[in-house]
């Protein structure tokens, strides 16, 4: 597959999706202040960001509301308190996990909601449930995506079958998700080609959501971008679970579209991200996340290792390695 675009040009089909609150909420249980979220919203507008993901539509029957901030649940009224009528070019998105979202009760008609896009997160073995959710949200009037998580653990036959099913659905965008930050650009290139073949066949868009366990989130994002992937996820200062994600400010610095501006994000970082680090919030590349990424494992063990302030990296590596045996 030929690369699309040149380094000094820009593609008008590119869409940048800010996931700072949603993925970053996994670091602090979504306890962001309204000021943080409002300032990020305004910075995204000024920076030319295309979508802002506010968080999850999580089931209140499954998750204790007292243990999480409001963006774990993304009530429409809470979003509207931040965005008002959102008379801007920035669209609002939320994520809905298969099996963890009471979507028939909590996702209302688009005409009555500030939300523009619902992103359905699924594993390969729950694709039928994901398609049911997408069909429901599509009928309600929303843009939709299906984000196939942990794709690095999927075999080619299952992935091909899943993509064919998704391609025949009403979904707008299909996401490549490197949940464990284990994939290299060469692997991403092959995956992008597979996904883009389905996109061409069924007239879909393809997106990328990368994690930075091996410091490849940005590299993998721009590698798939050159292949034709058009929806690019990122977070400000890489704020996100474990090793974090592709940094928005780094991505905007690469993209050549004059609609994107980095300065508003730098102001936001000065005011809010520096403060989060000073308060002790921990995220970003570190040896434990490198090791889980290298071994293609969920970062939960690395997250716990980091919380315990451990530095016995060799022992941790052998612990992870033995889990594979």
C-alpha positions in Angstrom: 0.0 0.0 0.0 1.4 3.4 -1.0 2.0 6.0 1.6 -0.5 8.9 1.6 0.7 12.5 1.8 4.1 14.2 2.1 6.0 15.5 5.1 5.5 19.1 4.0 1.8 18.7 3.1 -1.3 18.0 5.1 -4.3 15.7 4.6 -7.7 17.3 5.2 -9.2 14.0 6.3 -7.1 13.9 9.4 -9.0 14.2 12.7 -7.2 14.6 16.1 -9.1 13.1 19.0 -8.1 14.4 22.5 -8.4 11.6 25.1 -6.8 13.4 28.0 -9.7 13.2 30.4 -10.8 9.7 29.4 -7.4 8.0 29.4 -5.9 10.3 32.0 -8.9 9.5 34.2 -7.5 6.0 34.6 -4.6 7.6 36.5 -6.7 9.5 39.1 -10.0 7.8 39.0 -11.4 10.7 37.0 -11.2 13.2 39.8 -10.4 16.2 37.6 -11.7 19.6 38.6 -14.2 21.4 36.5 -11.6 24.1 35.9 -9.2 21.5 34.5 -11.8 20.1 32.1 -13.1 23.5 31.1 -9.6 24.9 30.4 -8.8 21.8 28.4 -12.0 22.2 26.4 -11.1 25.8 25.6 -7.5 24.9 24.8 -8.7 22.2 22.4 -10.9 24.6 20.6 -8.1 27.2 20.2 -5.7 24.4 19.1 -8.0 23.2 16.4 -8.5 19.8 17.9 -11.4 17.9 16.2 -12.8 15.8 19.0 -12.6 15.8 22.8 -13.3 12.6 24.7 -14.8 13.4 28.1 -14.7 10.0 29.6 -16.7 6.8 29.9 -20.4 6.1 29.9 -20.0 3.6 32.7 -22.8 1.7 34.4 -23.8 3.1 37.7 -25.0 -0.3 38.8 -21.5 -1.8 38.2 -19.4 1.1 39.5 -19.7 2.9 42.8 -20.2 6.6 42.0 -18.6 7.6 45.3 -15.2 6.1 44.2 -14.9 7.9 40.9 -15.1 11.4 39.5 -18.0 12.4 37.3 -16.1 11.7 34.0 -16.3 7.9 34.7 -20.0 8.3 33.9 -20.3 11.4 31.7 -23.8 12.4 32.5 -25.1 14.7 29.7 -25.8 17.5 32.2 -22.2 17.4 33.5 -20.9 17.7 30.0 -23.3 20.5 29.1 -22.1 22.4 32.2 -18.7 22.5 30.6 -19.6 23.0 27.0 -23.0 24.8 27.0 -24.4 24.5 23.5 -20.9 23.8 22.2 -21.3 26.2 19.3 -17.8 25.4 18.1 -15.9 23.2 15.7 -14.9 20.8 18.4 -17.0 17.6 18.7 -17.7 15.8 21.9 -17.1 12.0 22.3 -17.4 9.4 25.1 -16.3 5.8 25.4 -18.7 3.0 26.1 -17.1 -0.4 27.2 -18.9 -3.5 26.1 -20.4 -5.1 29.2 -19.8 -2.1 31.4 -22.3 0.4 29.9 -26.0 0.6 30.5 -26.3 2.0 27.0 -30.1 1.6 26.6 -30.8 3.8 29.6 -27.8 6.1 29.7 -27.3 7.0 26.0 -30.2 9.1 24.9 -31.2 10.6 21.5 -28.4 12.6 19.9 -30.9 15.5 19.5 -31.1 15.9 23.2 -27.4 15.3 24.1 -24.2 17.4 23.8 -22.4 14.2 22.7 -21.5 13.8 19.0 -19.7 10.5 18.9 -19.8 7.2 20.9 -16.7 5.1 20.8 -17.4 1.4 21.7 -14.5 -0.4 23.2 -14.5 -4.2 22.7 -12.3 -7.3 22.7 -12.4 -9.7 19.8 -14.6 -12.1 21.7 -17.3 -9.5 22.3 -17.7 -8.2 18.8 -21.4 -9.2 18.5 -22.2 -7.1 21.6 -20.2 -4.2 20.3 -22.1 -4.3 17.0 -25.4 -4.3 19.0 -24.2 -1.1 20.8 -23.1 0.5 17.6 -26.4 -0.2 15.9 -28.3 1.3 18.9 -26.1 4.5 19.0 -26.3 4.8 15.2 -30.1 4.8 15.3 -29.9 7.4 18.1 -28.1 9.7 15.7 -24.4 9.5 16.9 -21.2 9.0 15.0 -19.7 5.7 16.1 -16.4 3.9 16.4 -15.4 0.4 17.3 -12.1 0.2 19.1 -10.7 -3.3 19.1 -8.6 -3.5 22.3 -5.5 -5.7 22.8 -5.2 -6.3 19.1 -1.6 -7.4 19.7 -3.1 -10.6 21.4 -5.4 -11.4 18.5 -4.6 -14.0 15.8 -4.9 -13.1 12.2 -7.9 -15.4 11.5 -10.0 -14.0 14.3 -9.0 -10.4 13.5 -9.9 -10.9 9.8 -13.3 -12.3 10.7 -13.9 -9.5 13.2 -13.0 -6.8 10.7 -15.3 -8.3 8.1 -18.2 -8.3 10.5 -17.5 -4.7 11.6 -17.0 -3.6 8.0 -20.5 -4.7 7.1 -22.0 -2.8 10.1 -23.1 0.8 10.3 -20.0 1.9 12.3 -18.2 5.0 10.9 -14.6 4.4 12.2 -12.6 1.3 13.2 -9.7 1.7 15.6 -6.4 0.0 15.9 -5.7 -0.1 19.6 -2.2 -1.0 20.9 -3.5 -1.5 24.5 -0.2 -2.9 25.8 2.2 -0.6 23.9 3.8 -3.7 22.5 3.7 -3.1 18.8 6.5 -1.8 16.6 6.1 0.5 13.5 6.6 -2.5 11.2 3.8 -4.4 12.8 1.6 -1.3 12.9 2.2 -0.8 9.2 0.9 -4.3 8.5 -2.1 -3.8 10.7 -2.9 -0.5 9.1 -2.9 -2.1 5.7 -5.3 -4.8 6.9 -7.7 -2.3 8.5 -7.5 0.1 5.5 -8.4 -2.7 3.1 -11.6 -3.2 5.0 -12.1 0.6 5.1 -11.8 0.8 1.3 -14.1 -2.1 0.9 -16.9 -0.7 3.2 -16.2 3.0 3.1 -15.0 3.4 6.7 -12.4 5.5 8.4 -9.6 4.0 10.4 -8.2 5.3 13.7 -5.2 4.7 15.9 -4.9 4.6 19.7 -1.4 4.0 20.9 0.3 3.5 24.3 3.8 4.6 25.1 5.2 1.6 26.9 8.2 1.3 24.5 8.2 5.1 23.7 6.6 4.3 20.3 3.2 5.8 20.6 4.1 8.8 18.5 6.1 6.8 16.0 3.3 4.3 15.6 0.7 7.0 15.2 2.6 8.8 12.4 3.5 5.5 10.8 -0.2 4.6 10.4 -1.0 8.1 9.5 1.3 7.9 6.4 -0.5 4.7 5.4 -3.9 6.4 5.4 -5.2 6.2 9.0 -7.1 9.4 9.6 -8.4 9.4 13.2 -5.5 10.0 15.6 -5.8 9.7 19.4 -3.6 11.7 21.7 -3.4 13.1 25.2 -1.8 16.3 26.5 1.6 15.5 27.9 0.9 11.8 27.2 -1.4 11.8 30.3 -2.9 8.3 30.4 -2.9 4.9 32.0 0.5 3.6 32.8 3.0 4.7 30.2 0.5 7.1 28.7 -0.3 7.8 25.1 0.8 9.8 22.0 1.4 13.4 23.3 -1.0 15.8 21.6 1.6 18.6 21.6 4.0 16.4 19.8 1.4 15.3 17.3 0.3 18.8 16.5 3.9 19.8 16.0 4.2 17.1 13.3 0.9 17.8 11.5 1.2 20.5 8.9 -2.4 21.6 8.7 -2.5 25.3 9.6 -5.7 24.8 11.6 -3.7 23.2 14.4 -1.9 25.4 17.0 0.3 24.2 19.8 0.5 27.4 21.9 -2.9 27.0 23.7 -1.9 23.5 24.8 1.4 24.8 26.2 -0.5 27.3 28.3 -2.7 24.5 29.6 0.3 22.4 30.4 1.9 25.3 32.4 -1.3 25.7 34.4 -2.5 22.2 35.0 -0.1 19.4 34.0 2.8 20.8 36.0 0.5 21.0 39.0 -0.6 17.3 38.6 3.0 16.2 38.6 3.8 18.3 41.6 0.9 16.8 43.5 2.4 13.3 42.9 0.3 12.0 40.0 2.5 9.5 38.2 2.3 8.5 34.5 4.5 8.1 31.5 7.3 5.9 30.2 9.2 4.0 32.9 11.1 0.6 33.1 8.1 -1.4 34.5 5.9 -0.3 31.5 8.7 -1.0 29.1 8.8 -4.6 30.4 5.1 -5.3 30.2 5.1 -3.7 26.7 8.0 -5.8 25.6 6.3 -9.0 26.8 2.9 -8.0 25.4 1.2 -8.0 28.8 -1.4 -5.8 30.4 0.2 -3.0 32.4 -1.7 -3.7 35.7 1.4 -5.4 37.2 3.6 -2.5 36.2 1.1 0.0 37.7 1.1 -1.9 41.0 5.0 -2.1 40.9 5.1 1.7 40.4 2.7 2.4 43.2 4.8 0.4 45.6 7.9 2.5 44.6 9.8 -0.6 43.8 13.1 -0.6 41.8 13.9 -4.3 41.6 13.5 -4.3 37.9 15.3 -7.5 37.2 13.2 -9.5 39.6 10.1 -7.9 38.1 11.2 -8.8 34.6 11.6 -12.5 35.6 8.2 -12.4 37.3 6.6 -11.2 34.1 8.6 -13.6 32.0 7.5 -16.6 34.2 3.9 -15.6 33.7 4.3 -16.2 30.0 5.7 -19.7 30.5 
